[in-house]
Amino acid sequence: MCSLFELFLYLCECFSDNKFNYSDMKILVLNCGSSSIKYQLLEMEPQPSLLVKGLVERVGLEMGEFTHKPVGKDKYYLQTPIPTHEDGIRLVLNTLTDPEKGVINSLDEIGAVGHRVAHGGEYFKESTVIGNNEREEIAKLCALAPLHNPASLTGIDVMKKLLPNIKHVAVFDTSFHQTMPAEAYLYALPYEYYTEKQIRRYGFHGTSHKYVGPKAAELAGIHYENSKIISCHLGNGASICAIKNGKSVDTSMGFTPVEGLVMGTRCGDIDAGALLYIMDTENIDSKGINTLINKKSGLLGISGKSVDMRDIRAGRDAGEERATRAFNMFAYRVKKYIGAYAAAMGGVDVILFTGGIGENAWFQREKICEGLEFLGTKLDIEANQKYSGEDGIISTPDSKVKLVVVTTNEELVIATDTYNLLQ
């Protein structure tokens, strides 16, 4: 057994190596896309508070864009070539410590970096500190998420190179859904496609669903661990999650984020035979069909004009047939999943709306709630129009099922998971 003095020396060494102070912890959250970098820096003590957020865009193109928004200071915008993600991350770190535009004096004030990673496969069931083994597992999963994981991996590698003396944590969009039962996540394909190629439903938006579920339960005055919640994350990307007793038991996105709801440019549920027919008759290869279902479909494909629900609504109000169809299709698909998940859980206590559309488009929420009265819902029309971009109950006091608007904060989930892993 070690003496108290030896224990004290050991703890001092740990704190010295990690270069941070738990009582003054700042977490940098990084979300790397193929040509973009989103970031936030949060102070975690005594309560989480945002210090700055920003966005690097058009990485690798002729001219990049950089937007930096520190709390309590003027927004900073810059156009400059940003050839690589490393150049973009260096720009972020330099700006964070800039005497005028920055919010910290030294990079040593950053206690850890939380990285958003889209796909954790079956290997990652929760957030994790990134060591060599974890890095290699994330790399293996690039085959399952070729549009997302390679960019996340680049961010991890660059940030670990530039900030090598602190911990780096991966927070996965898929991990919250690892509690789904086999009957929910398996596809009815020959079983070896699951055992050998890991083809199954994984689900996404897990950080958002994980965050808004407990908030909705608190607003509704029920216990999260003893509840049935249907979480509707509605935005350019959209998914629904059935949360039973605090665990995800089903979700609308599948092997990729294409499955499920009608989205901004993604088609959602579709007969695979229709895609085969399009490929044959239009002579489109797999790359072309991937572009079709991910970037040319959804609200944009149906309306022919926009991915923005406000534009779709304006077109509907102007009598445009295609905009009306897009508006109604979006609401219908959400409503259908709500009914399915109420059946799957044997009832529902709370239906929550979050995401860009879910939080702000009261007119779309109203359309979705039409016809759900059989579940025990009663929409308060005035409350529904009142709550935009803020938390609130939008059902009547006598509604058996509570309808709730909940603002999401995926970056806070990443920061909190990162912080908790280091305690």
Number of C-alpha atoms within 10 A of each C-alpha: 5 7 8 9 9 11 12 12 11 12 12 11 12 12 12 12 11 16 18 20 14 14 9 13 18 27 25 24 25 25 21 26 23 18 18 20 23 19 21 22 26 23 20 19 12 9 8 15 14 17 19 21 20 19 19 26 21 21 24 17 13 10 13 19 18 22 17 23 18 20 13 9 13 11 14 13 14 11 13 13 17 23 16 16 23 18 14 26 22 15 14 22 17 15 17 23 16 14 11 10 17 20 18 17 11 13 13 16 17 22 24 25 26 31 29 30 27 31 28 27 26 14 13 19 16 16 22 17 18 20 11 8 9 16 15 12 15 23 16 15 19 20 13 18 18 12 13 19 25 22 22 25 21 18 24 25 15 16 21 16 11 13 17 12 16 17 21 24 27 28 29 24 25 24 26 25 29 24 16 20 12 13 10 15 21 18 16 10 10 8 13 10 13 14 10 8 10 16 20 21 25 29 32 29 24 24 25 24 29 23 19 23 27 18 19 29 24 12 16 18 10 15 14 20 13 12 21 27 31 31 27 30 28 25 21 18 22 29 29 26 28 30 28 23 15 19 21 24 23 28 29 24 23 23 20 16 23 25 22 23 28 29 26 26 23 27 23 24 15 12 7 8 9 10 17 15 12 13 15 11 9 9 10 16 12 11 8 11 17 15 13 18 19 17 15 18 21 28 28 22 21 23 22 15 14 18 21 15 23 16 15 25 20 13 20 19 12 11 11 14 14 19 26 19 16 26 24 17 17 22 20 18 16 24 19 13 21 25 16 13 23 18 11 15 18 10 18 25 22 24 24 28 28 26 23 20 24 25 26 25 22 21 16 18 23 16 15 19 19 14 11 15 13 8 16 14 23 22 23 17 14 11 15 23 15 14 19 19 18 13 18 21 20 25 22 18 12 10 16 16 23 26 27 27 30 28 25 26 15 20 27 22 19 28 29 17 19 27 20 9 13 15 6
